[in-house]
Amino acid sequence: MLAAVIDKDLLQILACPESHQSLAEAESAVLAKLNERIEAGQAKNRAGAPVTEKLEGGLVRQDGTIVYPIREGIPVLLIDEGIPI
C-alpha cells in the first residue's frame, strides 16, 4: 500500500473541522487496520454511511479517535466523512 504524502507545511495548517485539533498522517498500521474493517464491511463514517472504498492515506485527529480519508491525494476534511477508529 502506498501511503499518501501531505506537504509538511500544509499539514501544519490543517485541523479537524469539528474540534480544531491538529492532524497527523495516519501510520501504515492504522490504515491497514481500517482497510481490514472496510473490506469486512464493518467501517462506517461519522454520518453512519458504510465506507466501501479502501483508504490510500488518512489524517488522524490529535486525540486519535477519528481518521479523515485522503482520496486521490486530497484530504477529505468533512465532519461526516471522518471514520472513527
N, C-alpha and C positions, 0 to 999 in steps of 0.2 A: 504494500500500500504506500502510495506517495503522499506524504503529508503536505498540505498547502503551506506556503510560506507567506507570512504577512510582513510587510515592511515594518521594521522596528520603530521608526518614527511614527508611522500610522498607528501602530499598536499602543503607543504611549497616550494617544489622544482618544482612542476608542473606549467606551464604557458601556456597561449594561444599561439598556434603555429603561429598565424598571427601577433598579436600585442605585444606579450610577457607580457601582463598584467597578474597579479596574478589571480588565480581561487579560488572559494569557493564552497562548496557543496550547491546545489540548495535547497531552502526551500520547504517543502511539498506543500505549496500554489502555488508556481511557477510550480512544477511538475504536480500538479492537473490541473492547467490551460492549460499547454502544452498538457497533456494527453487528455483533452477535445477537443482541436483543432485537435489532431491526430485522435481521434475517429470520429470526424466530417469530416475528410478528408481535413482539412484546413491547415495542417502544411507541410512546405517544408524546406529542409535543404539548406545550402548555395549554393549547386550545382543546386538547383531548383528541385530536386527529391522529390516526396512525401514521408513523413515519415509515415510509416504504423505500426511500432512496438512501443507500449507504452513504456515509459521510466520508468525504475526501480529506476533511480537516474540520476543526472546530475551535471556538474560543470559549474558554472556561471562565465563569464568573469567579471573582476572588474567593467567595465562600465555598466554592467547589460543588455547588448544587445544581447548576444549570450550564448546559453547553449550547452555544449558538452555532449553527452549522455554517460551514464555508462551502459554497457551491460555485463551481467554475471560477475559483479564486476570489470570490466576493463574499464577505461576511454578511450573513442574513441577521441583522440586529433588530428583529421584531419580537416583542414580548411573547406573542403567541407561537412563534417558531422555536423558542427555546425548548430544549429537551432536558427534563430532569434526569440527573444521574442517580 
